[in-house]
């Protein structure tokens, strides 16, 4: 279906190596708990927020709006609403409360008010995901999120008992490409709660932004019959299997980029996610004029080596049409 392109990977890695990437400590009070809060409270916030951190907009429904005069979009709005709730009532994120959360709670929480049409889509699914995590932490880990972390002893993979492996028991974290598990590991490690002893097992959490960058730059090459998946967006949703195959190959390509550039995959992900959100956007990328906070300067730092920029036809390739998921 698709294969990694080693020469393009090496070219991308060479460019990444020369960039000065600003590392996000994930302590912005608008989105994340204060640094002085307990590890248990902070890890609760992250595990439950990441559990529902997948597509926020759906088929024309935009999840965005103003809170106290400031505009928030997508995951920024999700985490802003999460922090508002956390500051009001930290126990809201306790496993016992989450095990009993209902769909009405989700609709009231993840919206811009009763009279607003800005509400999270798939509240039923997100309710199930939160309930599932809450119930299983109560039953399997004595009601403590820190027990999930400490029992892994700093390993992401360890004969079935590593942190990434332990998360598989929760429905929210069962993506075979492990987007949410690695996003959670990134948050927790950056906050100093998860000290990773096997960095060779770190991967980027592959979502739609990372897919888009990989196919436009040429980190992976689709075979002729597969190219339509990236050019006929919206005509037909791809299968669960195809989504996994595509993202696994892209994950592999980015791990190779990390190895060649000697940049930690989590730091690489900071760069890629920001780039995909601010510059290499869906449909019409801002190759020359876009800006992202994580880098200095204007425009995409990869544009002069990017196939999408030089060849043109790849410039408008997008991630395959795949919405029927809570993986990413």
VOMI-600976 format. One record per residue (C-alpha): chain; x, y, z; residue number from 1. Coordinates in pm, 1 decimal. Layout:
REM VOMI-600976
ATOM  ch         x         y         z    i
ATOM   A         X         Y         Z  NUM
...
REM end
This chain:
REM VOMI-600976
ATOM  ch         x         y         z    i
ATOM   A       0.0       0.0       0.0    1
ATOM   A     268.8     250.9     103.1    2
ATOM   A     642.0     221.0     163.6    3
ATOM   A     888.8     439.5     350.0    4
ATOM   A    1125.9     645.8     137.1    5
ATOM   A    1470.0     629.4     299.5    6
ATOM   A    1628.3     911.1     100.5    7
ATOM   A    1341.0    1147.1     184.7    8
ATOM   A    1358.3    1043.1     550.2    9
ATOM   A    1730.3    1126.8     563.6   10
ATOM   A    1667.0    1462.8     395.2   11
ATOM   A    1390.0    1546.5     643.6   12
ATOM   A    1610.0    1438.2     936.3   13
ATOM   A    1895.3    1660.9     819.4   14
ATOM   A    1662.5    1960.5     819.9   15
ATOM   A    1513.2    1871.5    1158.7   16
ATOM   A    1860.8    1843.7    1310.6   17
ATOM   A    1938.5    2206.5    1225.2   18
ATOM   A    1617.6    2350.7    1373.2   19
ATOM   A    1584.9    2518.1    1710.0   20
ATOM   A    1264.0    2365.1    1843.9   21
ATOM   A    1099.9    2527.3    2143.5   22
ATOM   A    1010.7    2256.5    2394.0   23
ATOM   A     664.2    2290.6    2546.8   24
ATOM   A     669.8    2218.1    2923.8   25
ATOM   A     291.4    2172.4    2919.9   26
ATOM   A     241.9    2408.7    3210.7   27
ATOM   A      33.6    2680.2    3042.1   28
ATOM   A    -234.1    2749.4    3307.2   29
ATOM   A    -500.0    2791.0    3037.3   30
ATOM   A    -466.9    2424.6    2940.9   31
ATOM   A    -276.3    2227.8    3206.2   32
ATOM   A    -268.1    2187.4    3587.2   33
ATOM   A     -26.5    2393.3    3799.6   34
ATOM   A     318.4    2246.2    3856.4   35
ATOM   A     271.5    2249.8    4232.9   36
ATOM   A     -30.9    2017.1    4219.7   37
ATOM   A       9.5    1655.9    4326.7   38
ATOM   A     125.3    1397.6    4074.5   39
ATOM   A    -195.9    1205.7    4129.0   40
ATOM   A    -416.8    1504.4    4045.1   41
ATOM   A    -207.1    1600.0    3743.9   42
ATOM   A    -195.4    1244.2    3609.0   43
ATOM   A    -572.5    1212.9    3657.5   44
ATOM   A    -627.7    1522.4    3449.8   45
ATOM   A    -404.0    1398.4    3171.5   46
ATOM   A    -528.8    1040.4    3148.2   47
ATOM   A    -894.3    1144.7    3129.2   48
ATOM   A    -838.0    1438.6    2894.9   49
ATOM   A    -622.6    1231.5    2658.0   50
ATOM   A    -886.1     956.0    2667.3   51
ATOM   A   -1127.5    1193.4    2489.7   52
ATOM   A    -867.4    1384.3    2288.0   53
ATOM   A    -969.2    1286.9    1936.4   54
ATOM   A   -1143.1    1470.9    1654.0   55
ATOM   A   -1336.7    1762.1    1797.9   56
ATOM   A   -1489.1    1886.8    1472.5   57
ATOM   A   -1700.0    1665.7    1251.7   58
ATOM   A   -1862.2    1707.5     909.6   59
ATOM   A   -1901.0    2083.4     919.6   60
ATOM   A   -1943.7    2104.9    1297.7   61
ATOM   A   -1660.8    2330.1    1422.3   62
ATOM   A   -1557.6    2305.2    1786.2   63
ATOM   A   -1436.8    2659.1    1847.6   64
ATOM   A   -1541.0    2979.4    2016.2   65
ATOM   A   -1464.6    3251.7    2268.9   66
ATOM   A   -1412.1    3214.6    2642.5   67
ATOM   A   -1358.5    3539.8    2834.1   68
ATOM   A   -1284.0    3719.5    2509.3   69
ATOM   A   -1020.1    3472.5    2388.1   70
ATOM   A   -1071.2    3245.0    2088.5   71
ATOM   A   -1005.0    2871.1    2122.0   72
ATOM   A   -1021.8    2605.3    1852.6   73
ATOM   A   -1025.1    2225.4    1851.5   74
ATOM   A    -808.1    2061.5    2115.5   75
ATOM   A    -723.7    2402.0    2263.0   76
ATOM   A   -1091.4    2450.2    2344.8   77
ATOM   A   -1114.1    2092.4    2475.8   78
ATOM   A    -825.0    2140.9    2718.9   79
ATOM   A    -938.7    2492.0    2814.1   80
ATOM   A   -1277.6    2354.7    2916.8   81
ATOM   A   -1095.1    2074.7    3095.9   82
ATOM   A    -888.1    2321.7    3298.4   83
ATOM   A   -1188.9    2534.7    3385.5   84
ATOM   A   -1354.5    2224.7    3529.1   85
ATOM   A   -1032.1    2114.5    3702.0   86
ATOM   A    -990.4    2450.4    3878.4   87
ATOM   A   -1355.5    2452.7    3981.7   88
ATOM   A   -1351.6    2095.6    4108.7   89
ATOM   A   -1032.3    1883.3    4088.5   90
ATOM   A   -1224.6    1580.4    4217.2   91
ATOM   A   -1425.8    1585.6    3895.8   92
ATOM   A   -1129.4    1397.4    3746.0   93
ATOM   A   -1121.1    1130.1    4014.9   94
ATOM   A   -1172.3     773.4    3886.4   95
ATOM   A   -1478.2     733.6    4108.1   96
ATOM   A   -1648.2    1040.2    3957.5   97
ATOM   A   -1548.5     950.4    3604.1   98
ATOM   A   -1682.6     597.5    3643.4   99
ATOM   A   -2027.2     753.2    3700.7  100
ATOM   A   -2016.5    1035.1    3445.8  101
ATOM   A   -2310.6    1045.7    3205.4  102
ATOM   A   -2379.6    1185.8    2862.3  103
ATOM   A   -2561.0    1488.1    3001.7  104
ATOM   A   -2250.8    1574.0    3207.3  105
ATOM   A   -2039.2    1563.5    2891.9  106
ATOM   A   -2279.4    1782.9    2695.4  107
ATOM   A   -2290.3    2042.4    2972.0  108
ATOM   A   -1915.6    2037.5    3030.5  109
ATOM   A   -1781.0    2033.0    2674.2  110
ATOM   A   -1986.1    2315.5    2529.9  111
ATOM   A   -1993.7    2693.0    2533.4  112
ATOM   A   -2319.4    2704.4    2725.9  113
ATOM   A   -2671.7    2571.1    2711.2  114
ATOM   A   -2779.4    2821.4    2446.7  115
ATOM   A   -2473.7    2771.3    2227.7  116
ATOM   A   -2455.0    2538.8    1929.2  117
ATOM   A   -2083.0    2487.5    1998.2  118
ATOM   A   -2076.4    2145.0    2157.8  119
ATOM   A   -1845.8    1845.6    2136.0  120
ATOM   A   -1959.8    1581.2    1889.2  121
ATOM   A   -1993.4    1211.7    1984.6  122
ATOM   A   -2070.3    1278.4    2356.1  123
ATOM   A   -2197.0     922.5    2391.5  124
ATOM   A   -1861.4     774.8    2288.0  125
ATOM   A   -1662.8    1012.4    2508.7  126
ATOM   A   -1887.3     923.7    2802.2  127
ATOM   A   -1815.6     555.4    2748.2  128
ATOM   A   -1439.6     614.5    2721.4  129
ATOM   A   -1426.2     811.8    3045.6  130
ATOM   A   -1645.2     561.5    3232.0  131
ATOM   A   -1429.3     274.2    3110.9  132
ATOM   A   -1103.8     433.3    3229.1  133
ATOM   A   -1257.1     530.6    3563.3  134
ATOM   A   -1403.5     186.6    3632.5  135
ATOM   A   -1086.4      -1.3    3543.0  136
ATOM   A    -858.6     224.4    3748.1  137
ATOM   A   -1086.4     159.1    4045.1  138
ATOM   A   -1085.0    -217.0    3991.2  139
ATOM   A    -730.5    -277.5    3869.9  140
ATOM   A    -524.4       1.6    4022.6  141
ATOM   A    -685.9      76.0    4359.9  142
ATOM   A    -836.1     396.3    4226.9  143
ATOM   A    -495.6     560.6    4172.0  144
ATOM   A    -373.2     674.0    3831.2  145
ATOM   A     -21.5     688.7    3974.7  146
ATOM   A     -41.5     312.8    4028.0  147
ATOM   A     -69.9     267.5    3650.6  148
ATOM   A     247.5     470.5    3611.0  149
ATOM   A     451.0     330.4    3900.3  150
ATOM   A     370.4     -31.7    3814.5  151
ATOM   A     539.2      13.5    3476.4  152
ATOM   A     866.7     102.2    3654.2  153
ATOM   A     957.1     352.6    3387.2  154
ATOM   A     929.1     112.7    3096.0  155
ATOM   A     704.7     180.9    2797.8  156
ATOM   A     729.9    -183.9    2695.8  157
ATOM   A     832.7    -465.0    2925.7  158
ATOM   A     694.1    -808.1    2839.7  159
ATOM   A     338.8    -678.1    2855.0  160
ATOM   A     380.7    -474.0    3173.4  161
ATOM   A     518.3    -147.6    3039.3  162
ATOM   A     322.1     177.3    3054.0  163
ATOM   A     208.1     170.1    2689.2  164
ATOM   A     115.4    -196.0    2726.6  165
ATOM   A     -79.6    -140.4    3049.5  166
ATOM   A    -288.0     129.9    2885.3  167
ATOM   A    -425.5    -126.8    2639.8  168
ATOM   A    -675.5    -243.3    2901.2  169
ATOM   A    -859.7      88.4    2860.8  170
ATOM   A   -1078.8     121.1    2552.7  171
ATOM   A    -964.5     478.2    2489.2  172
ATOM   A    -604.7     360.6    2448.1  173
ATOM   A    -652.4      54.4    2226.1  174
ATOM   A    -545.0     215.7    1898.5  175
ATOM   A    -299.9     -31.9    1737.8  176
ATOM   A     -88.7     268.1    1628.9  177
ATOM   A    -101.1     398.0    1989.0  178
ATOM   A    -168.3     766.3    1925.5  179
ATOM   A    -331.3     837.6    2261.7  180
ATOM   A     -91.9     617.1    2465.7  181
ATOM   A     211.4     801.9    2330.9  182
ATOM   A      43.0    1141.6    2368.3  183
ATOM   A     -24.0    1060.6    2733.2  184
ATOM   A     334.3     938.2    2779.5  185
ATOM   A     459.9    1262.6    2624.9  186
ATOM   A     255.3    1478.2    2861.5  187
ATOM   A     352.8    1279.6    3171.0  188
ATOM   A     721.4    1256.6    3085.2  189
ATOM   A     743.7    1628.2    3006.2  190
ATOM   A     586.2    1703.3    3344.4  191
ATOM   A     838.7    1475.9    3518.8  192
ATOM   A     579.8    1220.4    3631.9  193
ATOM   A     682.3     938.0    3397.2  194
ATOM   A    1058.6     880.6    3380.1  195
ATOM   A    1114.1     670.4    3068.2  196
ATOM   A    1392.2     412.1    3090.6  197
ATOM   A    1356.7     273.6    2737.8  198
ATOM   A    1359.9     575.4    2502.9  199
ATOM   A    1419.6     339.7    2211.0  200
ATOM   A    1049.7     249.3    2243.5  201
ATOM   A     921.0     606.6    2206.4  202
ATOM   A     713.7     683.9    1897.0  203
ATOM   A     532.3     994.6    1779.9  204
ATOM   A     154.4     987.4    1835.3  205
ATOM   A      36.7     975.9    1473.5  206
ATOM   A    -270.5    1182.3    1395.9  207
ATOM   A    -406.7    1356.5    1087.0  208
ATOM   A    -151.8    1641.2    1103.7  209
ATOM   A     143.0    1402.2    1100.5  210
ATOM   A      -8.4    1198.5     816.9  211
ATOM   A     -47.3    1511.8     605.8  212
ATOM   A     313.8    1622.0     649.3  213
ATOM   A     451.7    1274.7     574.6  214
ATOM   A     264.3    1231.7     248.1  215
ATOM   A     334.4    1583.5     121.8  216
ATOM   A     707.1    1577.0     198.3  217
ATOM   A     739.7    1224.4      63.3  218
ATOM   A     846.4    1033.1     372.2  219
ATOM   A     623.8     756.1     242.1  220
ATOM   A     534.0     663.1    -113.3  221
ATOM   A     191.8     521.4    -200.6  222
ATOM   A     162.4     268.0    -477.3  223
ATOM   A     -39.8     386.7    -778.2  224
ATOM   A    -366.8     229.4    -665.8  225
ATOM   A    -334.0     385.4    -321.1  226
ATOM   A    -266.4     743.5    -427.3  227
ATOM   A    -640.0     809.0    -458.7  228
ATOM   A    -674.7     776.3     -79.7  229
ATOM   A    -488.3    1106.7     -45.6  230
ATOM   A    -646.8    1289.6    -338.2  231
ATOM   A   -1014.7    1190.7    -336.1  232
ATOM   A   -1087.5    1317.7      12.6  233
ATOM   A   -1444.6    1272.3     129.9  234
ATOM   A   -1561.7    1039.7    -145.1  235
ATOM   A   -1534.6     725.6      63.7  236
ATOM   A   -1417.4     656.8     417.0  237
ATOM   A   -1119.0     422.2     429.6  238
ATOM   A   -1131.8     101.5     630.9  239
ATOM   A   -1008.4      45.5     984.8  240
ATOM   A    -734.0    -179.3     846.6  241
ATOM   A    -615.4      71.5     585.5  242
ATOM   A    -597.0     346.9     845.9  243
ATOM   A    -377.5     130.1    1068.8  244
ATOM   A    -146.8      24.9     785.2  245
ATOM   A     -96.7     382.9     668.0  246
ATOM   A     -32.4     523.3    1014.9  247
ATOM   A     201.2     240.3    1117.9  248
ATOM   A     422.9     305.2     817.5  249
ATOM   A     419.1     677.0     888.0  250
ATOM   A     504.9     612.8    1252.5  251
ATOM   A     796.6     399.1    1137.1  252
ATOM   A     914.9     676.4     904.9  253
ATOM   A     909.3     935.1    1183.9  254
ATOM   A    1099.2     704.0    1418.7  255
ATOM   A    1367.6     680.5    1150.4  256
ATOM   A    1369.1    1060.8    1124.6  257
ATOM   A    1417.1    1079.7    1501.7  258
ATOM   A    1705.0     831.2    1490.3  259
ATOM   A    1885.5    1001.2    1201.7  260
ATOM   A    1838.5    1351.3    1346.4  261
ATOM   A    1898.6    1239.4    1706.0  262
ATOM   A    1591.5    1432.4    1813.4  263
ATOM   A    1363.2    1274.3    2073.8  264
ATOM   A    1040.4    1159.1    1901.4  265
ATOM   A     832.2    1355.4    2153.3  266
ATOM   A    1017.3    1677.2    2065.8  267
ATOM   A     981.2    1589.4    1698.7  268
ATOM   A     608.3    1550.5    1759.2  269
ATOM   A     590.1    1899.3    1911.7  270
ATOM   A     731.6    2031.9    1584.9  271
ATOM   A     517.3    1819.2    1355.4  272
ATOM   A     188.7    1882.5    1534.2  273
ATOM   A     242.5    2258.7    1539.3  274
ATOM   A     351.7    2257.2    1176.2  275
ATOM   A      47.6    2057.7    1069.4  276
ATOM   A    -188.3    2277.6    1263.2  277
ATOM   A     -48.3    2618.8    1167.2  278
ATOM   A     127.5    2581.6     830.7  279
ATOM   A      83.8    2244.8     658.1  280
ATOM   A    -290.3    2272.0     699.9  281
ATOM   A    -567.1    2076.0     533.3  282
ATOM   A    -636.9    2149.8     166.5  283
ATOM   A    -433.8    2469.6     118.9  284
ATOM   A    -101.2    2479.7     307.0  285
ATOM   A      61.9    2810.4     399.8  286
ATOM   A     408.9    2707.0     283.9  287
ATOM   A     555.3    3056.7     243.9  288
ATOM   A     345.7    3272.4     474.5  289
ATOM   A     250.5    3051.3     768.3  290
ATOM   A     393.0    3087.8    1117.5  291
ATOM   A     405.9    2862.3    1420.2  292
ATOM   A     503.7    2954.7    1775.8  293
ATOM   A     738.4    2660.2    1809.8  294
ATOM   A     978.2    2799.2    1544.7  295
ATOM   A    1124.1    3136.7    1463.3  296
ATOM   A    1065.9    3290.1    1123.1  297
ATOM   A     801.1    3270.5     854.6  298
ATOM   A     707.1    2978.8     631.9  299
ATOM   A     763.5    2607.0     650.3  300
ATOM   A    1129.0    2520.5     719.8  301
ATOM   A    1095.9    2210.8     500.3  302
ATOM   A     935.3    2372.1     197.7  303
ATOM   A    1235.4    2387.8     -35.3  304
ATOM   A    1290.8    2011.5       4.9  305
ATOM   A     921.3    1919.8      10.9  306
ATOM   A     774.1    1732.7    -285.4  307
ATOM   A     444.4    1909.3    -228.3  308
ATOM   A     615.6    2245.9    -266.1  309
ATOM   A     836.0    2161.6    -564.2  310
ATOM   A     607.4    1932.0    -761.5  311
ATOM   A     278.0    2100.7    -684.3  312
ATOM   A      45.7    1803.3    -713.3  313
ATOM   A     135.2    1674.5    -367.5  314
ATOM   A      77.7    2014.5    -214.5  315
ATOM   A    -294.8    1945.7    -195.6  316
ATOM   A    -274.1    1586.9     -78.1  317
ATOM   A    -453.7    1533.3     250.2  318
ATOM   A    -487.3    1259.6     508.6  319
ATOM   A    -738.7     989.8     403.8  320
ATOM   A   -1103.7    1039.2     489.6  321
ATOM   A   -1151.2     850.4     816.1  322
ATOM   A   -1385.2     986.2    1081.4  323
ATOM   A   -1540.0     675.5    1231.4  324
ATOM   A   -1283.3     647.9    1509.7  325
ATOM   A   -1196.5     761.2    1859.4  326
ATOM   A    -827.4     680.7    1807.0  327
ATOM   A    -719.1    1028.6    1696.4  328
REM end
